[in-house]
Amino acid sequence: MWQVVPFQMEQLSDIMCMLKGPKHEKLHYKAEGIVATVTSVNDKKAVDDKNAEERRHNLVMEKEAWKAATTKDSGVADILGTVKEFGKRFGEETKKTVKQGLNKLIDNIDTGEMP
């Protein structure tokens, strides 16, 4: 696929200026169409190139983030491990506290003491 470079676009614009007038009206409109088409193609190519570059960048960043998250000494993995440990310990402590509270309540009921 060919691409029109800026100096060629200027030449087409100059040709369009020369083709003004009733004698060259059809050629003027054709040149206008060519300029519009070329501009559209170049704009689309620029957008596609930008999107492709952003996608490549995002893939690289995701890959680095995944490596960092799965590395043993990474902050994310440590935090996740800490959260899991806290959940286990919190569950055990809660069970222990509830059990102690119930035992104390039962003992108070048995002895007739009410808190």
C-alpha positions as CSV (number, residue, x, y, z in Angstrom):
1,M,0.0,0.0,0.0
2,W,1.4,3.4,-0.9
3,Q,1.3,6.5,1.3
4,V,1.1,10.1,0.2
5,V,3.8,12.2,1.7
6,P,3.1,15.8,2.6
7,F,4.8,17.4,-0.4
8,Q,2.6,15.3,-2.7
9,M,-0.5,16.5,-0.8
10,E,0.7,20.1,-1.4
11,Q,1.1,19.3,-5.1
12,L,-2.5,18.0,-5.3
13,S,-3.7,21.1,-3.6
14,D,-1.9,23.3,-6.1
15,I,-3.4,21.2,-8.9
16,M,-6.8,21.8,-7.5
17,C,-6.2,25.6,-7.4
18,M,-5.2,25.5,-11.1
19,L,-8.3,23.5,-12.0
20,K,-10.8,26.1,-10.8
21,G,-13.2,27.5,-13.3
22,P,-16.0,26.1,-15.4
23,K,-13.7,24.6,-17.9
24,H,-12.0,22.3,-15.4
25,E,-14.8,21.8,-13.0
26,K,-15.0,18.0,-13.3
27,L,-11.2,17.6,-12.9
28,H,-11.3,19.9,-9.9
29,Y,-13.9,17.7,-8.2
30,K,-11.9,14.5,-9.0
31,A,-8.8,16.1,-7.5
32,E,-10.8,17.1,-4.4
33,G,-12.0,13.5,-4.1
34,I,-8.4,12.2,-4.4
35,V,-7.2,14.6,-1.7
36,A,-10.1,13.6,0.6
37,T,-9.4,9.9,0.1
38,V,-5.7,10.3,0.6
39,T,-6.2,12.3,3.8
40,S,-8.7,9.8,5.1
41,V,-6.3,6.9,4.4
42,N,-3.4,8.6,6.1
43,D,-5.5,9.6,9.1
44,K,-6.8,6.0,9.4
45,K,-3.2,4.6,9.2
46,A,-2.1,7.1,11.9
47,V,-4.9,6.0,14.2
48,D,-4.2,2.3,13.5
49,D,-0.5,2.8,14.2
50,K,-1.3,4.6,17.5
51,N,-3.7,1.9,18.6
52,A,-1.2,-0.9,17.7
53,E,1.5,0.9,19.8
54,E,-0.9,1.3,22.7
55,R,-1.8,-2.4,22.6
56,R,1.9,-3.4,22.5
57,H,2.6,-1.1,25.5
58,N,-0.4,-2.5,27.4
59,L,0.7,-6.1,26.7
60,V,4.2,-5.3,28.0
61,M,2.8,-3.6,31.1
62,E,0.5,-6.5,31.8
63,K,3.3,-9.0,31.4
64,E,5.5,-7.0,33.9
65,A,2.6,-6.7,36.3
66,W,2.0,-10.4,36.2
67,K,5.7,-11.2,36.8
68,A,5.7,-8.8,39.7
69,A,2.5,-10.2,41.2
70,T,3.7,-13.8,41.0
71,T,7.2,-13.2,42.2
72,K,7.7,-14.6,45.8
73,D,9.2,-11.4,47.2
74,S,6.7,-9.0,45.5
75,G,4.6,-6.7,47.6
76,V,1.3,-8.0,46.1
77,A,2.1,-11.6,46.8
78,D,3.1,-10.8,50.3
79,I,0.0,-8.8,50.9
80,L,-2.2,-11.6,49.6
81,G,-0.4,-14.1,51.8
82,T,-0.8,-11.8,54.8
83,V,-4.5,-11.3,54.2
84,K,-5.0,-15.1,54.0
85,E,-3.1,-15.6,57.2
86,F,-5.0,-12.9,58.9
87,G,-8.3,-14.4,57.8
88,K,-7.3,-17.8,59.2
89,R,-6.0,-16.3,62.5
90,F,-9.0,-14.0,62.8
91,G,-11.3,-17.0,62.3
92,E,-9.5,-19.0,64.9
93,E,-9.4,-16.1,67.4
94,T,-13.1,-15.4,66.9
95,K,-14.0,-19.1,67.5
96,K,-11.8,-19.1,70.6
97,T,-13.3,-15.8,71.9
98,V,-16.8,-17.0,71.3
99,K,-16.2,-20.3,72.9
100,Q,-14.6,-18.7,76.0
101,G,-17.5,-16.2,76.3
102,L,-20.1,-19.0,76.1
103,N,-18.2,-21.1,78.7
104,K,-18.0,-18.1,81.0
105,L,-21.7,-17.5,80.5
106,I,-22.6,-21.1,81.3
107,D,-20.3,-21.1,84.4
108,N,-22.0,-17.9,85.6
109,I,-25.5,-19.4,85.0
110,D,-24.4,-22.6,86.9
111,T,-23.0,-20.6,89.9
112,G,-25.9,-18.2,89.8
113,E,-23.8,-15.2,89.1
114,M,-25.0,-12.9,86.4
115,P,-22.6,-10.3,84.9
